[in-house]
Amino acid sequence: MPKEYANAGQALYEKSINDTKTMFNKDGMMNADGAKNVLSIPG
């Protein structure tokens, strides 16, 4: 990642990445319910 992504500091950047890992499936695939949610968002 580019250095400028960590403008608030390296430690905070690393923490934010680690804190968001749980929202991803281990296989990287979106389940059917997740897809339905995405399609229901008004755009």
Backbone as CSV, one residue per row, in Angstrom:
resi,resn,N_x,N_y,N_z,CA_x,CA_y,CA_z,C_x,C_y,C_z
1,MET,0.828,-1.180,0.000,0.000,0.000,0.000,0.876,1.247,0.000
2,PRO,0.403,2.274,-0.652,1.160,3.529,-0.635,1.259,4.118,0.767
3,LYS,2.352,4.788,1.050,2.570,5.395,2.367,1.457,6.347,2.769
4,GLU,0.917,7.091,1.801,-0.105,8.090,2.126,-1.400,7.462,2.650
5,TYR,-1.591,6.164,2.506,-2.775,5.497,3.064,-2.746,5.521,4.592
6,ALA,-1.574,5.650,5.155,-1.422,5.626,6.612,-1.217,7.030,7.169
7,ASN,-1.947,8.008,6.647,-1.774,9.394,7.088,-1.983,9.578,8.583
8,ALA,-2.861,8.795,9.194,-3.108,8.924,10.629,-2.107,8.128,11.458
9,GLY,-1.142,7.521,10.799,-0.114,6.767,11.502,-0.159,5.287,11.153
10,GLN,0.993,4.678,11.106,1.125,3.274,10.735,0.343,2.360,11.680
11,ALA,0.426,2.593,12.983,-0.246,1.720,13.953,-1.763,1.751,13.775
12,LEU,-2.329,2.944,13.579,-3.772,3.061,13.391,-4.199,2.411,12.078
13,TYR,-3.403,2.581,11.038,-3.703,1.959,9.746,-3.728,0.431,9.886
14,GLU,-2.709,-0.125,10.528,-2.653,-1.580,10.721,-3.830,-2.071,11.555
15,LYS,-4.195,-1.327,12.590,-5.327,-1.711,13.430,-6.624,-1.701,12.626
16,SER,-6.815,-0.678,11.795,-8.052,-0.594,11.023,-8.155,-1.747,10.032
17,ILE,-7.043,-2.133,9.431,-7.056,-3.284,8.512,-7.382,-4.558,9.285
18,ASN,-6.743,-4.767,10.404,-6.999,-5.969,11.209,-8.426,-6.014,11.730
19,ASP,-8.981,-4.870,12.098,-10.338,-4.829,12.638,-11.400,-5.127,11.582
20,THR,-11.085,-4.938,10.310,-12.081,-5.175,9.264,-11.966,-6.556,8.618
21,LYS,-10.972,-7.323,8.958,-10.776,-8.638,8.342,-11.961,-9.572,8.556
22,THR,-12.647,-9.428,9.669,-13.738,-10.352,9.982,-14.939,-10.192,9.058
23,MET,-15.027,-9.105,8.306,-16.173,-8.939,7.413,-16.012,-9.723,6.112
24,PHE,-14.869,-10.344,5.900,-14.623,-11.113,4.691,-14.706,-12.607,4.972
25,ASN,-15.258,-13.358,4.025,-15.283,-14.811,4.132,-13.876,-15.337,3.884
26,LYS,-13.573,-16.497,4.452,-12.241,-17.080,4.266,-11.981,-17.467,2.813
27,ASP,-13.046,-17.807,2.068,-12.852,-18.195,0.668,-12.996,-17.026,-0.302
28,GLY,-13.362,-15.846,0.210,-13.473,-14.667,-0.627,-14.756,-14.578,-1.441
29,MET,-15.642,-15.536,-1.258,-16.889,-15.560,-2.020,-18.004,-14.889,-1.227
30,MET,-18.870,-14.159,-1.930,-20.023,-13.531,-1.294,-21.173,-14.541,-1.277
31,ASN,-21.805,-14.712,-0.124,-22.931,-15.642,-0.080,-24.170,-14.991,-0.693
32,ALA,-25.186,-15.795,-0.942,-26.385,-15.318,-1.636,-27.072,-14.179,-0.880
33,ASP,-27.133,-14.270,0.452,-27.762,-13.202,1.232,-26.999,-11.883,1.086
34,GLY,-25.693,-11.956,1.053,-24.880,-10.750,0.876,-25.151,-10.107,-0.477
35,ALA,-25.262,-10.941,-1.511,-25.554,-10.419,-2.843,-26.915,-9.744,-2.892
36,LYS,-27.887,-10.335,-2.236,-29.227,-9.730,-2.196,-29.177,-8.363,-1.526
37,ASN,-28.389,-8.243,-0.464,-28.271,-6.961,0.228,-27.681,-5.905,-0.688
38,VAL,-26.660,-6.261,-1.435,-26.008,-5.311,-2.340,-26.998,-4.849,-3.400
39,LEU,-27.766,-5.776,-3.938,-28.712,-5.419,-4.990,-29.897,-4.589,-4.480
40,SER,-30.156,-4.638,-3.168,-31.287,-3.902,-2.622,-30.951,-2.450,-2.275
41,ILE,-29.689,-2.077,-2.361,-29.275,-0.707,-2.040,-29.656,0.216,-3.198
42,PRO,-30.435,1.257,-2.897,-30.810,2.181,-3.988,-29.582,2.890,-4.548
43,GLY,-29.533,3.028,-5.817,-28.351,3.621,-6.397,-28.624,4.723,-7.293
